[in-house]
Amino acid sequence: MSNIRAQLMQIVVERLETAPDVIERAEALADHGDSLAFMDLISEIEQQLKIHISNEELELLNSFEDLVRIVEQHTGSACATS
């Protein structure tokens, strides 16, 4: 598991109060809270990782895998395969 993936999983699990296996299987992260909780999650990720996720990227963000891909693009991390 990549370091970015592990960091994101920790943030998502804490913010959405959901088990990691549920997050990985979920088709949509937004299904695990309301829109305010989702935006709070994104804000926390941006602050902790010192990145900015654009509105256009948010529109493409559905699953945890989408989140990992977008954040890795911002941080320059290569996607690790488990």
Sequence and secondary structure as in RCSB ss.txt:
>XXXX:A:sequence
MSNIRAQLMQIVVERLETAPDVIERAEALADHGDSLAFMDLISEIEQQLKIHISNEELELLNSFEDLVRIVEQHT
GSACATS
>XXXX:A:secstr
  HHHHHHHHHHHHHHT  HHHHHH S GGGGS HHHHHHHHHHHHHHHT    HHHHHH  SHHHHHHHHHHHH
T      
